[in-house]
Amino acid sequence: MLHVESAKYQSDYKIVVTFNDGSSHLVDFENTISNDSRAIVSALKDLTVFKDFSIQHHTIAWANGLDFAPEFIKDCSIKLLGESA
């Protein structure tokens, strides 16, 4: 089962995420946030809200209760060079 091990804010709507398979990915959430009209997702348009995330239940979670499945996060990311898996 895929888990998020760590996440670090990069810039804009980008977060560098390391998964339990040893891979690290750059995830750009801008399209997801822009294209989802649900209030819980739209709240992340405010970068202050977006930056307020933590790792909970093996994924990235925001203070407003939003989280995304680790598989979704990995699917919309770019693998960083030099990383395993």
C-alpha positions as CSV (number, residue, x, y, z in Angstrom):
1,M,0.0,0.0,0.0
2,L,1.4,3.4,-1.0
3,H,2.0,5.9,1.8
4,V,3.3,9.5,1.9
5,E,6.3,9.5,4.1
6,S,7.2,13.3,3.9
7,A,6.0,16.4,2.2
8,K,7.7,19.8,1.9
9,Y,6.3,22.9,0.4
10,Q,8.2,24.0,-2.8
11,S,6.5,27.0,-4.3
12,D,3.2,28.2,-5.7
13,Y,1.0,25.0,-5.5
14,K,3.9,22.6,-5.6
15,I,4.9,20.1,-2.9
16,V,7.8,17.7,-2.9
17,V,6.5,14.3,-1.7
18,T,8.4,11.2,-0.6
19,F,6.6,7.9,-0.7
20,N,7.2,4.7,1.2
21,D,8.5,3.1,-2.0
22,G,11.5,5.4,-1.8
23,S,10.5,7.7,-4.7
24,S,10.3,11.4,-4.4
25,H,8.0,13.4,-6.7
26,L,7.2,17.1,-7.4
27,V,3.4,17.5,-7.2
28,D,1.8,20.5,-8.7
29,F,-1.8,20.8,-7.4
30,E,-2.6,24.0,-9.3
31,N,-4.8,22.3,-12.0
32,T,-6.6,20.2,-9.4
33,I,-7.4,23.2,-7.3
34,S,-8.4,25.3,-10.3
35,N,-10.6,22.7,-11.8
36,D,-12.5,21.5,-8.7
37,S,-15.4,23.8,-7.7
38,R,-16.0,22.1,-4.3
39,A,-15.6,24.6,-1.5
40,I,-13.2,22.4,0.4
41,V,-10.8,22.3,-2.6
42,S,-11.4,25.9,-3.7
43,A,-10.2,27.1,-0.2
44,L,-6.7,26.0,-1.2
45,K,-6.5,28.7,-3.8
46,D,-5.4,30.9,-0.9
47,L,-1.7,30.0,-0.7
48,T,-1.7,30.6,3.1
49,V,-4.3,27.8,3.4
50,F,-2.5,25.6,0.8
51,K,0.7,25.8,2.8
52,D,-1.0,24.7,6.0
53,F,-0.7,20.9,5.4
54,S,0.6,18.0,7.4
55,I,1.0,14.3,7.0
56,Q,-2.0,12.4,8.5
57,H,-3.1,8.9,7.9
58,H,-0.3,8.3,5.4
59,T,-1.2,11.2,3.1
60,I,-1.1,15.0,2.8
61,A,-4.0,16.6,4.7
62,W,-5.0,20.2,5.1
63,A,-6.4,22.0,8.1
64,N,-9.8,22.3,6.5
65,G,-10.1,18.5,6.4
66,L,-9.2,17.9,2.7
67,D,-6.8,15.1,1.8
68,F,-6.0,13.2,-1.4
69,A,-5.2,9.5,-1.8
70,P,-1.5,8.8,-2.1
71,E,-2.1,7.1,-5.4
72,F,-3.8,10.3,-6.8
73,I,-0.9,12.4,-5.5
74,K,1.7,10.2,-7.2
75,D,-0.4,10.0,-10.5
76,C,-0.3,13.8,-10.9
77,S,3.3,14.2,-10.1
78,I,6.7,14.3,-11.7
79,K,9.3,11.8,-10.4
80,L,12.5,13.6,-9.3
81,L,15.7,12.4,-11.0
82,G,18.1,10.5,-9.0
83,E,15.4,8.9,-6.8
84,S,14.8,5.1,-6.6
85,A,11.5,3.3,-7.5
